[in-house]
Amino acid sequence: MTRRAPQILSLALALIGLAGCVTAAPQPGDGVMGAPENAVYRGIETRLLDGELVNFNVAMEGARGASDVIAYARCAAAQYALIRGMGFARHVRTNVTQQGGLWRADAVYTVSSALPRGSRTIDAEVTVADCTEQGIPTV
């Protein structure tokens, strides 16, 4: 064993230990169930980017955190898919900002009639029903 081997082994073990400390970014649907008690939903803007790629800009007051406004965008995407005769959506990305009590989400989804590949897919009909049950508005 070389003199550097113990140092490399120590570094590798330290990195492995730190790997468990990473926190994942909020995903659509994460967080507390149901609409916040004092939520005021300020609307949904939808923009078709290309074919099945759609941008959703939503705003709300009274969110408990990023997960509430992310859920609002997810609900908008699910309803939009149904309006377009599609059964599914796949989350591409969401950027969340908060200023002075107003939360905004800028989200991009693909919509499709067939179940898309990937782990961030949603069944539009099931999601809209869930949003209705939770009191989160859709398009």
N, C-alpha and C positions, 0 to 999 in steps of 0.2 A: 504494500500500500504506500502511495506517495504521501508526502507531507501535506498536500492540499486535499487529499481525500476526506479527512475528518471535517475540514472546513466546508467542503461541498456538501457532505452528508448533513451537517448542521443546518446549512442554508436551505437545503431541500426540505428538511423536516419543519423548519420555521415557515416556509411557504405553504406547505401542506396544512399546517395549523391555521394559517391566516385565511386559507381558502374557505373555511367554514364560517368566516366572519362577514362575507359579502352579503349585502342585502339586495334582493331583486327589486327592480322597478315595478310600480303598481301596474297590474294588468287589468284589462276590462273585466268588470264583474267582481274585482277584489273589494274587500272592505265590509262595512256594516250593511246588513240587509235593510231594504226599505228606504224610502225617500226621507231626507232629513225633515224634522218636524216644522222648521221655519223656512224651508226652501222656497225660493222664488225663481222659477225657471224663466229666463230672459229670452229664450228663442233659439231656433236652429236655422243656420244658413247651410244650404247644400249646394255643392258645385261639382258637376261632372268633369273629371280631369281627362279621362281617356277611356272610352269603351266601358269597361266594368270597374274602373278606378274612380272612387268618389271621395270628395273632401267634405267633412262635416265640421262646422264651427258652432259650438254651443256656448252659452253663458248662463250662469246661475249665481244667485246670492244665497247665503245660508248653508253652503256646503260644509260638511264636517272635515273635509279634506279632499285631496286629489281624486280619490276613488269615487266620490259622489259625482263629480263632473265627468269622469271617465265613463261611469255607468250611464249617464245621460246621453253621451255621444254614442255608446253602444246601442242604446234603445233607438236612437234616431237612425242608425245604420240598419238595424233589423227592420224597422218599419219601411224605410226607403226600399230595401230589397223586396219586400212584399208588394209595395206599390208598383214596382217595376216588373212584377211577375217572376221574381227570383226567390229561391227558397233559402239561400245561404249567403253569408258574408264572412270575409276573413279580415281580421285586424292586421293592418300594415304598420301603423305607428300612431302615437298620440302625444302631443305636446301640451302641457298644462301650465297655465300662468294664473297668478292670483294677485290682485291689486285692489286695495281699499275695500275688501269684502266681496269683490266680484271675481268669481272663478271662471276661467275660459279654458276650453279644450279645443284644440285643432287636431282632428283625427282623420286618418285616411283608411278606407276599407275598400276591398274589392267585393263586388256582389256577383253571384252566379246562380244558375239554375241547378248545377250539380255540386255536390259536396267538394269544396276545394281542398287541395293538399295543405298540410300544415297543422300545427297544434292550436292555433288561435282562431279556429273556425266557430261560427255560431249558426245554429238553426234559427232562421228568422222567425218562424211562427212560434216556436217555443219561447224565444227571447222576448217577443212582443207580449205574449201572454204573461211572462214573468214580470216585465216592466209595468204592465197594467196592474198586476196584483200588488206590486211594490209602490204604486202611485207615482212612477216616473213617466213623464210625458214622452211621446214619440212625435214623429213628423206630423 
